[in-house]
Amino acid sequence: MIKLLSLFVVLAMIVQIIKPIGLPGLRRRSDFWKLPLAGLVVIIAISAFQL
C-alpha cells in the first residue's frame, strides 16, 4: 500500500511539473514540492494505523 502511494506521488509530481494539476494550491509548476509533503503525511498516518 505504501509503495503504491509513493509511486502515485512520484507520478503526480511528474505530471505537476509537465502540466499543473490546477487544484487549489497546485496551480503553478513550482508547487510540485507540496505533493511529497502531503504524501508523507498520508504515509505516516497509514503506518500509525497499521500498528
C-alpha positions in Angstrom: 0.0 0.0 0.0 2.7 2.4 1.0 4.8 1.6 -2.1 1.8 2.1 -4.3 1.1 5.5 -2.7 4.8 6.5 -3.1 4.6 5.6 -6.8 1.4 7.7 -7.2 3.0 10.7 -5.5 6.1 10.5 -7.8 3.8 10.3 -10.9 1.7 13.2 -9.6 4.9 15.2 -9.2 6.0 14.5 -12.8 2.5 15.5 -14.1 2.6 18.7 -12.0 6.0 19.7 -13.5 4.8 19.0 -17.0 1.3 20.5 -16.7 0.0 21.9 -13.4 -2.9 19.9 -12.0 -5.0 23.0 -11.3 -6.3 22.2 -7.8 -6.2 24.9 -5.1 -2.6 25.2 -4.0 -1.3 23.3 -7.1 -1.8 25.9 -9.8 1.9 26.6 -10.7 4.6 24.2 -11.7 6.7 25.3 -8.8 4.1 23.9 -6.4 5.2 20.3 -7.1 7.0 20.2 -3.7 3.7 20.2 -1.9 2.8 16.7 -3.3 5.5 14.8 -1.5 4.7 16.6 1.8 1.1 15.5 1.5 2.2 12.0 0.6 4.5 11.8 3.6 1.6 12.8 5.9 -0.6 10.1 4.4 2.1 7.5 4.7 2.8 8.4 8.3 -1.0 8.1 9.0 -1.2 4.8 7.3 1.8 3.5 9.2 0.3 4.7 12.5 -3.0 2.9 11.9 -1.3 -0.4 11.0 0.3 -0.7 14.4 
